[in-house]
Amino acid sequence: IYWAAIIRETFSKLYKDNINGAGYRVFFFLCSEANIDTNIASVSQKRIAEVLGMNKSTVSKAIHLLLDDQYLARTSSGFMINPNLIYAGKGYENEREALREDFSDNLTKIGINQKFELDEETGQLEEPFR
């Protein structure tokens, strides 16, 4: 049995950010579809719209909000869930660190600076020290 962990501070981030109901639905759908080893959901926006019974443009707007607020990063194979917020799988510390580096690398490839990262000791989302 695999599990998903939601970092506690994620809940605060969710209600403070400008994410609407469609954004929540899309985000949690992508979380449910994410590969447990990579945190990547390889699913098209068209498929998301079909499964959730939503308009494709609503899904597109939700994804743009989630990308802007760094809940997601676009990858060549789909959307990576920010592992500073949520991760799935076995959850060993070195795996979590590698996922976080992958997420940061995906942002860097498109010229975006990472907004925050998780401090494992304090459990707080902090500005990156890079």
KEMAR-638042 format. One record per residue (C-alpha): residue number from 1; z, x, y; chain; residue in three letters. Coordinates in steps of 0.1 Angstrom, whole numbers. Each point is the difference from the previous one (the first is absolute). Layout:
! KEMAR-638042
  seq      Z      X      Y  mol  type
  NUM      Z      X      Y    A   ALA
...
This chain:
! KEMAR-638042
  seq      Z      X      Y  mol  type
    1      0      0      0    A   ILE
    2    -10     13     34    A   TYR
    3     17     -9     32    A   TRP
    4     -6      1     37    A   ALA
    5     26     11     25    A   ALA
    6      1    -13     35    A   ILE
    7     17     24     24    A   ILE
    8     28    -20     16    A   ARG
    9    -11      8     36    A   GLU
   10    -34    -15     -8    A   THR
   11     14    -34      4    A   PHE
   12     10      9     36    A   SER
   13    -35     14      6    A   LYS
   14    -16    -32    -14    A   LEU
   15     18    -24     24    A   TYR
   16     -3     23     30    A   LYS
   17    -38      7     -3    A   ASP
   18    -27    -23     10    A   ASN
   19     -8    -10    -36    A   ILE
   20     -8    -37     -5    A   ASN
   21      0    -22    -31    A   GLY
   22    -35     10    -10    A   ALA
   23     11     37      4    A   GLY
   24     30     -5    -23    A   TYR
   25    -21    -18    -26    A   ARG
   26    -27     28      0    A   VAL
   27     26     28      0    A   PHE
   28     20    -14    -29    A   PHE
   29    -32     -8    -19    A   PHE
   30    -11     36      4    A   LEU
   31     34     12    -11    A   CYS
   32     -3    -21    -32    A   SER
   33    -35     16     -6    A   GLU
   34     10     36      7    A   ALA
   35     -4     26    -27    A   ASN
   36     35     12     -9    A   ILE
   37    -10     36      1    A   ASP
   38    -19      1     33    A   THR
   39     13    -30     20    A   ASN
   40    -37     -9      5    A   ILE
   41    -13    -35     -4    A   ALA
   42    -37      2     -8    A   SER
   43    -10    -35     11    A   VAL
   44    -26    -12     25    A   SER
   45      7    -22     29    A   GLN
   46    -23    -26    -15    A   LYS
   47     21      0    -32    A   ARG
   48     33     -3     20    A   ILE
   49    -14    -30     19    A   ALA
   50    -11    -16    -33    A   GLU
   51     33      5    -17    A   VAL
   52     21    -11     30    A   LEU
   53    -22    -28      9    A   GLY
   54     -4     14     35    A   MET
   55    -29      4     24    A   ASN
   56    -16     35     -2    A   LYS
   57      4      5     38    A   SER
   58     37     -8     -3    A   THR
   59      4     26    -27    A   VAL
   60    -19     25     21    A   SER
   61     23     -6     30    A   LYS
   62     31      3    -22    A   ALA
   63    -12     33    -15    A   ILE
   64     -7     14     34    A   HIS
   65     35     -8     11    A   LEU
   66     15     15    -31    A   LEU
   67    -21     31      5    A   LEU
   68     10      3     37    A   ASP
   69     37     -3     -9    A   ASP
   70     -5     24    -29    A   GLN
   71     11    -23    -28    A   TYR
   72    -33     10    -15    A   LEU
   73    -24     29      2    A   ALA
   74    -36     -3    -10    A   ARG
   75    -12     22    -28    A   THR
   76    -33      6    -17    A   SER
   77     11    -23    -28    A   SER
   78     19    -28     18    A   GLY
   79     32     -3     20    A   PHE
   80     30     22     -5    A   MET
   81     34    -17      5    A   ILE
   82     22     21     22    A   ASN
   83     25     17    -24    A   PRO
   84     24      4     28    A   ASN
   85      4    -38     -2    A   LEU
   86     -7    -10    -36    A   ILE
   87     -9     19    -32    A   TYR
   88     -3    -10    -36    A   ALA
   89      2     18    -34    A   GLY
   90     26     24    -14    A   LYS
   91     12     10     34    A   GLY
   92     10     36     -5    A   TYR
   93      6     18     32    A   GLU
   94    -28     25     -3    A   ASN
   95    -24    -29     -7    A   GLU
   96     12    -18     31    A   ARG
   97     -5     32     21    A   GLU
   98    -35      5    -13    A   ALA
   99     -9    -37      8    A   LEU
  100     13      5     35    A   ARG
  101    -21     31      5    A   GLU
  102    -31    -18    -13    A   ASP
  103      6    -28     24    A   PHE
  104      4     24     29    A   SER
  105    -32     19    -11    A   ASP
  106    -20    -33      0    A   ASN
  107     11     -7     36    A   LEU
  108     -8     36     11    A   THR
  109    -35     -2    -15    A   LYS
  110     -9    -28     24    A   ILE
  111     18     17     30    A   GLY
  112     32    -22      1    A   ILE
  113     35     15      3    A   ASN
  114     26    -14    -23    A   GLN
  115     24    -23     19    A   LYS
  116     30      4    -22    A   PHE
  117     13     13    -34    A   GLU
  118     30     -7    -21    A   LEU
  119     30     23      0    A   ASP
  120     12     -2    -36    A   GLU
  121     35     11      9    A   GLU
  122      7    -25     27    A   THR
  123    -24    -28    -11    A   GLY
  124    -13     -2     35    A   GLN
  125    -36     -1     12    A   LEU
  126     -4     28     25    A   GLU
  127    -26     17     22    A   GLU
  128    -17     27    -21    A   PRO
  129     10     36      7    A   PHE
  130    -36     13     -4    A   ARG
